[in-house]
Amino acid sequence: MLSHEELQKIGKLIPTAFGVLEVEEGPEGITHRFVYANEALCEELGKPCDEVLGAELYELRPDAPKEWGEYNYRAAMIGEEITHVKPGKEQGEYVMYKVSSTDEDGYCSIMISRFLGSNVTEEELMEKETHSRLDHDLLATAINTVYPLCFFANLSKNEFHMVDYGENVFSPSSNEGVFDELIEYTAMSIPDEAERTKFTETFNRKALLEAFERGETLVKLQHRQSDDLGHVHWVETNVVFVKNHQSEDILEMTLIKTIDKDKESELLLRDALKAAEEANKAKSQFLSNMSHDIRTPMNAIIGFTTIAAKSMENPDKLRDSLKKITKSSETLLSIINDILDMSRIENEKMEIEETSCNVNSLISDMHTMIQGEMDGKNLEFEVNTSEVIQPWVVADSKKLNRILMNLLSNAVKFTPSGGKIELTCLQKEATQQDFITTIFKVKDNGIGMSKEFQEHIFETFTRERNSTDSGVIGTGLGLAITKSMVDILGGTISVESEQNKGTEFTITLHLKVDASKEEEIAAADDSAVPDSPVFKRVLLVEDNEMNREIAIELLLDEGYEVEAALNGAEAVELVENSEAGYYGAVLMDVQMPVMDGYEATKAIRGLKDKELAKIPIVAMTANVFEEDRRRAMACGMDDHIPKPIDVAKVNKSLMKLKMKADRENFYTKGLFGRLKSGEDK
């Protein structure tokens, strides 16, 4: 049966009251419920269309003749077509009720029309029947608006008759003729061989006769078909078997329509579903990997902690256990950072933070940071910056650092002991003025990658081999993160690899040149780490007892005197009640009860005592992203250090802040004071 949407299109074109009923036999008798009614029928019933749908005929029209129910049943269950005329309520009015079967058992269509007359003669009934047939012709025309190509076929006699065809993708061979020839002619316009075979197997006369014998009422197929201009479209061919009460011939009606838009949506939905399934499969594998990779360092931390607790009398074994705990903790932190970075990249929250930096210093830092891992695996590490012509550039040094560290760490993981790793930086003149093309290469002679995996190397949640197979722990996100960061910086990354021979990654960036020497001096100052405490006493603001204990112990080991506050409100009170200079700096956590670190910083900056209000405040927090750093700066903090605590970073930050404060004191107190007293005259 036609869908509700198709019936709506048809119903609008029929002026007579027209509807479709579902006829059912139940314990309480036979019901006749409307599944469709056009506006004319709703007016006839005196109800809004939304109240008609689903309603029972005799509930809407209690005065309806009982014969109508009988006729509905015979049409829906037996397939009869009946016309019934009876006097109406008004003088001289007659009501014609015409009921027909549909293509689906249990349903019938009805038409109700009214006309005036004195005594209805047989001739007048014939005239009304003619009008009724006209309505049916209108119905056929309406069907044609939904299915532009429509024809009837007598399968028993191998004949077809074209009802009509409008703007259709395919013109029939003729308006009537031999059914077998029509199917053969139509199949020639189907370009795909498999679909052409399927069409012929489905709609040849023998197959349709067998379908009818099986009791099928509808045979349907979607396929591609060429139009008269050679353009290929998706079409839907429907064969509906028609009940024949006049002879034993088997009749059918074929309805054909174009479904390009529907098929396009279906294919898009199918592709989206396939992509979602693949993503879900990859993420499931990723979670499986994470379960193993997170548990591996966690097991090591727990295990070696137990060993360390039992080895208090054995310093060498204790030292070895603590070293392995530290290494496992770093691995676990790296895994967590990868997951967080990937999440931020997918949510498009990662931003560029450009500063002046020296690529030679960047490479030197890489050498220092990775050399320990190289030595641990007995790897040769070669660094080459001989072709760097403009070392000072404007770039996001943090992301560059992360990109190179990811590639170097991968090289270390997948290069066997005794192998070689090379880090090269070279530059070429760029076409854009004041820019330099900077190329970084990371090359190893490790296990390499297959050609198949290289096609997916930068995809998220993918690894050529699981850590359970290779023994290498990691998220499988490192290269996806690297590629995303390179894209954010506007560069390109490529890979060349061969199994058992090694891998080479090449990163190309177009960076703005910055030859200023002031940044070089500042960078040299910032890179220095003091040998002794920068300030005598610091105020640690930390609500977590364990974090507080660790930080105090590490700071005491560095020679600092430490006082602690458990939340921001306590910190404000301690600073406000102190003397200027009593605390050298405040190490401020961010997320705390009572008052968080941001509000505490604002309150300190608003103190009446301006000297106390200027105290250096450093965010020391697990909120590690760039927007977290900017928020800390915006509320008045002087620096931002991510957790877990790194004392070297704390010392470096405090030294930088002390140097800044000393310079300000020199200019505001020393130099300004001498000028005021006339000493420089």
Secondary structure, DSSP 8 states (H G I E B T S, - for coil): ---HHHHHHHHHT--SEEEEEEEEEETTEEEEEEEEE-HHHHHHHTS-HHHHTT-BHHHH-TTS-HHHHHHHHHHHHT---EEEEEE-SSTTEEEEEEEEE-SSTTEEEEEEEEEE-SS--HHHHHHHHHHHHHHHHHHHHHHHHHSSEEEEEETTTTEEEEEEE-S-SS--S-SEEEHHHHHHHHHTT--SHHHHHHHHHHHSHHHHHHHHHTT--EEEEEEEEE-TTS-EEEEEEEEEEE--SSSS--EEEEEEEE-HHHHHHHHHHHHHHHHHHHHHHHHHHHHHHHHHHHHHHHHHHHHHHHHHHT-TT-HHHHHHHHHHHHHHHHHHHHHHHHHHHHHHHHTT------EEEEHHHHHHHHHHHHHHHHHHTT-EEEEEEEE-S--EEEE-HHHHHHHHHHHHHHHHHTS-TT-EEEEEEEEEE-SSTTEEEEEEEEEE-SS---HHHHTTTTSTT--SS-HHHH-----S-HHHHHHHHHHHTT-EEEEEEETTTEEEEEEEEEEEE---SHHHHHHHHHH---SS-SSSEEEEE---HHHHHHHHHHHHHTT-EEEEESSHHHHHHHHHTS-TTSSSEEEE-SS-SSS-HHHHHHHHHT-SSHHHHT--EEEEES--SHHHHHHHHHTT-SEEEESS--HHHHHHHHHHHHHHHHHHHIIIIIIHHHHHHTTT-
